[in-house]
Amino acid sequence: EKGYLHMRATITTEATGYSDIVDFGKVDIYDECTSNHNNKGCAKVAGNGNIVNPVQTPRISTHDSFSYMYGRLEIRAKLAEGDWMWPAVWLLPRFEAYGEWPASGEIDLLETRGN
């Protein structure tokens, strides 16, 4: 809408339809996962002291569509607030010359806890 990108978090129980998924379930978004790091972070299993995050946050990746070497990058963003939120803006290398993340580097432009 008018050049703006709106991304909203969803409640895991509402997105999956399972009321006990946080304590006893599994979330697997392998088919839709945007991770380019051997799908790390694409699945989470509850149990043995671990829980599935009660909130699912959106992610955008420009891995195969955007890169630049010199210049200025300007980002205007309104950050998410609340428990389980961890808004971040990272610059990752286009080519993993030294191996998988984080071996090839990462520049954190912004990273903060939502609460």
LINZI-V51562 format. One record per helix or strand of 2 or more residues. SS is the DSSP state (h for helix, s for strand). FROM is the first residue (numbers start at 0). TO is the last residue. If there is no record, write none. Layout:
{{SS | FROM | TO} {SS | FROM | TO}}
This chain:
{{s | 9 | 10} {h | 11 | 15} {h | 20 | 23} {s | 25 | 27} {h | 29 | 31} {s | 42 | 44} {s | 54 | 55} {s | 87 | 91} {s | 105 | 110}}
